[in-house]
Amino acid sequence: MNIDLLKRARSILSGDNRQVSWARFSLTFLTVFGGGAIALYAFVLLMDPYHDVPFSLPIERPLMSVNQRYMYPQVARSKRFDSFIVGTSTSRLIDPQILSAGLASRFVNLAMDSATAWEQTQIAQYFIRKSGPPKVMIVGVDAVWCDKRADEDRITFRGFPDFLYDDNRWNDLQYLMNSRAIEIAGRLAGYHLGLLRERSRYDGYQVFVPPEASYDLARAQTHIWGGPPRTLPDPATTKPYTLSEKQRAAARFPALMWLEELFAAAPSATKVVAFMPVHAAGQPLAGSMTAAVEAMCKDAIVGIARRHDATVIDWRIPSVLTTNDSNYWDPLHYRVPVAQRISQELAEAVIDGRPSTDGTYKILQRQQKTAGH
């Protein structure tokens, strides 16, 4: 009987020891995990990947991510710039340094890959709120501004960080403990250790197309046409499609109300709408209903420009520029030398209404007050 009691006592003591060991392990694990999480969060706060933490390290913060939606808010509120251009990737190769020189301004390119009209409006309005009314405001327009579903499809699969675009920087702290913020913080540390380079200039300019030396016309034509090159209808000899009253009534361009609000937010600015020069293969076919609806949208944009004394310049037309395959990588993206030419011509057309010498663009509406006047 005494032996049974001893065995039972040993069993109880052994179980107690196991419980104590498990409790000690759990406490150690939680301490290490919690301490590591706190240390990692402190690292992100100090590196401040989005430059929105009020108490972060006073270090240079170049743009270390290719996701412009997360990087551009810090640029917009930096007050280093007094003018901007927004748009999609069709505007990203417009060089802000060329615009700055031509328009006597300090330009930043805030165009974003696949940006919806709503996203473009958000970064433009954020710039105005944080840096004041711009000296010059350019909206690079393409099909997204005429999309009938623009008010429904406001963001893309990339998501949109609303917290970076509000006026409360303290509430951003809850969004910094995630893989994206940690990665950018790590890249920023790598930059300061001399291990990594910035992803783009701080003014937003980045050559995202392949190097010029690798350009191959045959491969580009495959991307442009999706097969062999084909002949497009000539707008000069093709009868335009006439929209019925019902079709005109059904056409809707919800994004244009945001354009009107944007212009109204900066009445003193030199305001410009630039239809960007996508390849003719990426434009609606002459004589089609789609072309007629786009023409209706263009007319509506010109009407907004007149009401707000803005300039409208149209490169989105068939021309010697947009019908020349060798100017493009694909239907949307022109080559760097073409981008430099467009940047220069854009500045000249805005400052003195200079017409195109070869018909590559049309000035549909000219602002009475120009930059610097």
Long-range contacts (C-beta under 8 A, 24 or more apart in sequence): 37-177, 40-177, 40-182, 41-176, 41-177, 43-185, 43-189, 44-176, 44-177, 44-181, 44-182, 44-185, 45-173, 45-176, 47-185, 47-188, 47-189, 48-185, 49-176, 49-181, 49-184, 49-185, 49-187, 49-188, 50-74, 50-164, 50-172, 50-176, 50-181, 50-184, 51-78, 52-164, 52-169, 52-172, 53-169, 53-172, 53-173, 53-176, 54-169, 54-170, 59-192, 60-192, 61-188, 62-188, 62-191, 62-198, 62-199, 62-202, 63-198, 63-199, 63-200, 63-201, 63-202, 63-204, 64-184, 64-187, 64-188, 64-191, 64-196, 64-198, 64-199, 65-180, 65-183, 65-184, 65-187, 65-199, 66-199, 66-200, 67-158, 67-180, 68-110, 68-111, 68-112, 68-113, 68-115, 68-204, 69-112, 69-115, 69-119, 69-158, 69-159, 69-160, 69-161, 70-161, 70-164, 70-180, 70-184, 72-110, 72-112, 72-123, 72-204, 73-123, 73-126, 73-161, 73-164, 73-165, 75-108, 75-110, 75-202, 75-203, 75-204, 76-108, 76-110, 76-123, 76-126, 76-127, 76-130, 76-131, 77-126, 77-127, 77-130, 77-131, 78-131, 78-202, 79-130, 79-131, 80-106, 80-108, 80-202, 80-203, 81-106, 81-107, 81-108, 81-131, 81-203, 82-106, 82-131, 82-132, 82-134, 82-135, 82-136, 83-107, 83-108, 83-134, 83-135, 83-136, 83-137, 83-138, 83-371, 84-108, 84-109, 84-110, 84-124, 84-127, 84-134, 84-136, 84-137, 84-138, 85-109, 85-110, 85-111, 85-138, 85-139, 85-140, 85-274, 86-110, 86-111, 86-112, 86-115, 86-120, 86-121, 86-123, 86-124, 86-138, 86-139, 86-140, 87-111, 87-112, 87-115, 87-120, 87-139, 87-140, 87-141, 87-142, 87-274, 87-276, 88-112, 88-113, 88-114, 88-115, 88-120, 88-140, 88-142, 88-144, 88-276, 89-113, 89-114, 89-208, 89-332, 89-333, 90-140, 90-142, 90-276, 90-277, 90-278, 90-332, 90-333, 91-140, 91-274, 91-276, 92-204, 92-205, 92-206, 92-208, 93-207, 93-208, 93-209, 93-333, 93-334, 93-336, 93-339, 94-140, 94-339, 94-342, 94-343, 94-346, 95-205, 95-339, 95-340, 95-343, 96-203, 96-204, 96-205, 97-203, 97-205, 98-340, 98-343, 98-344, 98-347, 99-136, 99-138, 99-343, 99-346, 99-347, 101-347, 102-343, 102-344, 102-346, 102-347, 102-348, 102-350, 102-351, 103-135, 103-136, 103-270, 103-347, 103-350, 103-351, 103-371, 103-372, 104-371, 104-372, 105-135, 105-136, 105-371, 107-136, 107-203, 108-203, 108-204, 109-203, 109-204, 109-205, 110-204, 111-140, 111-204, 113-158, 113-208, 114-156, 114-158, 115-144, 115-156, 116-144, 116-150, 116-153, 116-154, 116-155, 116-156, 117-144, 117-145, 117-147, 117-150, 117-255, 117-258, 117-259, 118-150, 118-151, 118-154, 118-155, 118-255, 118-258, 119-154, 119-155, 119-156, 119-160, 120-144, 121-258, 121-259, 121-261, 121-262, 122-160, 122-165, 123-165, 124-262, 125-261, 125-262, 125-265, 126-165, 128-265, 128-266, 129-167, 133-265, 133-266, 133-267, 133-268, 133-269, 134-266, 134-269, 135-269, 135-270, 135-371, 136-269, 136-270, 136-272, 136-350, 136-371, 137-262, 137-263, 137-266, 137-269, 137-270, 137-271, 137-272, 138-272, 138-273, 138-274, 138-346, 138-350, 139-259, 139-262, 139-272, 139-273, 139-274, 140-274, 140-276, 141-273, 141-274, 141-275, 141-276, 141-301, 141-316, 142-275, 142-276, 142-278, 142-316, 142-332, 143-294, 144-255, 145-253, 145-255, 145-256, 145-259, 145-297, 145-301, 146-253, 146-255, 146-293, 146-294, 146-297, 147-253, 147-255, 148-251, 148-252, 148-253, 148-254, 149-254, 150-253, 150-254, 150-255, 151-254, 151-255, 207-336, 209-329, 209-333, 209-335, 209-336, 210-329, 212-335, 212-336, 212-337, 215-329, 215-335, 217-325, 217-326, 220-325, 220-326, 220-328, 220-329, 220-330, 221-325, 223-329, 223-330, 223-331, 224-279, 224-281, 224-325, 224-328, 224-330, 224-331, 225-281, 229-325, 232-280, 232-281, 232-285, 232-286, 232-318, 232-323, 233-285, 233-286, 233-287, 234-286, 235-286, 235-318, 238-286, 238-287, 239-287, 240-286, 240-287, 240-291, 240-292, 240-295, 241-287, 241-288, 241-289, 241-291, 241-292, 242-292, 243-289, 243-292, 243-293, 243-296, 247-289, 247-293, 248-296, 251-293, 251-296, 251-297, 253-297, 253-300, 256-297, 256-300, 256-301, 256-304, 259-301, 259-304, 260-304, 260-307, 260-308, 263-304, 263-305, 263-308, 263-310, 264-308, 267-308, 270-311, 270-350, 270-367, 270-369, 270-370, 270-371, 271-305, 271-308, 271-309, 271-310, 271-311, 271-367, 272-310, 272-311, 272-312, 272-313, 272-346, 272-350, 272-367, 273-301, 273-305, 273-310, 273-311, 273-312, 273-313, 274-312, 274-313, 274-315, 274-346, 275-312, 275-313, 275-314, 275-315, 275-316, 275-317, 276-315, 276-316, 277-315, 277-316, 277-319, 277-321, 277-322, 277-334, 277-338, 277-342, 277-360, 277-361, 278-316, 278-322, 278-331, 278-332, 279-322, 279-323, 279-325, 279-327, 279-328, 279-330, 279-331, 279-332, 279-334, 280-318, 280-322, 280-323, 281-331, 282-331, 282-332, 283-316, 283-317, 283-318, 283-322, 286-318, 298-364, 302-364, 302-365, 305-364, 305-365, 305-367, 306-365, 309-367, 309-368, 309-369, 310-365, 310-367, 311-349, 311-350, 311-363, 311-365, 311-366, 311-367, 311-370, 312-363, 312-364, 312-365, 313-346, 313-349, 313-350, 313-361, 313-362, 313-363, 313-364, 314-361, 314-362, 314-363, 314-364, 315-342, 315-360, 315-361, 317-361, 317-362, 319-358, 319-359, 319-360, 319-361, 320-358, 320-359, 320-360, 321-358, 321-360, 322-360
